[in-house]
């Protein structure tokens, strides 16, 4: 028998099936390879690149801020930030942060917060330190082998000039919080970005922010950086928009220099021409540079627990009884209603007080001022005269006119968190606030700037700005060239305005409450205020509101000074306002600054003052 047999029909059938199967398999493999190699090549290449390359944002420099003469108020300088790259290996992030404790001040609570952020954004580099100093950077570079996931980047860092002088006006910056990221205004922001928290930095955040760039760094399978940590830039950052303010930085530094040491208060200086804010100062101050890159927890706790509240902006947010600075509003209302004339004497002269019913309402001058007309009452700040004028106006009319003037609203300055004034809207205020019906005698306290009447320094400055401009005032503006918005109309005629200005002018003349604060080159007009406060009834707040300009000319600036618990507006606040006005106007007109400015300082130092009026 032949040992080789011809395959039968069944074997041939199986062979054909095997061939068809192999062909089908090769077709499937060919299609799969074609799909992988051709159709989806870009997808898998991108996935491979995403495993090999990690995105890293490039911070954009915030826009620079300049004062009116071009001096830098806030700018950006090179700084260092410390980041930890994410890793696919379990526990690498925790281990890296624990190792960093030897070099960076990281407690367990801070590490837990960082890990929580890393879990929320597992593929983003984790910001650990936003403002690393050069010594720390050098140390980390020496120990790079121990910290392969740690990367030090050079990023723009915010820096403030004359930091303590401009702290409340400029505000400060900090890392955007999770709560802020939920707000509409931060909808295009991401974790780790720096944003303005207060002041100009917050108000104009959208202009100052800039646009982040993007770079990639190469990492290995464990997420460790294996190429240059500076990576490949694929999108350059766009700096924020530069801004120029109405601010005079020299004036701000001068006010910071002369403000009474260890006392609290505020100074506001406005340009009469356009309402521009030349100075806005609040004391005590803080250093906004401390917030750059994240403030130390101990320093933050200290600022918040300080009884003097250094973070509180007294110029814009603080509200105080305006005292006698508000008598000008009462005088303006009386003139507007035709209830008093410039040289009209009241029926009762001042003997140190007056009885209304069986209660004595006192004047600040214990022996009295005698019989005065309106101009003289402003000059001497006589309470008894304004008690009688308040009664003549009546409570309801005083409330209606004061609210029409705008004393219960914001003045519209371009800064966040401005407080509106507090002033009764109608007679129902007393029932709602104090639980009793208002009596007509409530007008006595209101007429001298006491009672339920609290105003901000910026609000009083705007009122005096309206006085200097003939009755209307724009909203005070920090940013140069910004639209001022609606004007504030106090409703006085030019004739009545001149009567009030004459009274303010006499305040600096012999017998006036601020005669000792007169200065050599400029005409000052103003009003002192000594306002009682509920926190310390034995120590009053000291106010002074002034206008200043060349002698014989129109006022060019408004200065309002407030010193908490300063006790005397004429002794404490008036020199502060006068010296601020003198400094700015000397600079404007090219006259050298003198350290002996007011008449009182001339007398105290024995320096001749031939210009003085006696």
Helices and strands as residue ranges (DSSP letters): H 9-34, I 35-39, H 41-52, E 53-58, E 65-66, E 72-84, H 92-100, H 108-120, E 126-132, H 134-142, G 144-146, E 150-160, H 167-170, E 173-175, H 178-181, G 184-186, E 194-196, H 199-203, H 205-208, E 213-218, E 232-235, E 243-244, H 249-258, E 265-271, E 277-283, G 288-291, H 297-305, G 323-326, H 327-336, E 353-356, E 359-362, H 374-380, H 383-393, H 395-405, E 422-423, H 428-434, H 442-447, E 453-454, H 457-468, E 472-473, E 488-489, H 494-506, G 515-517, E 522-531, E 541-550, E 557-563, I 569-573, H 574-588, H 599-605
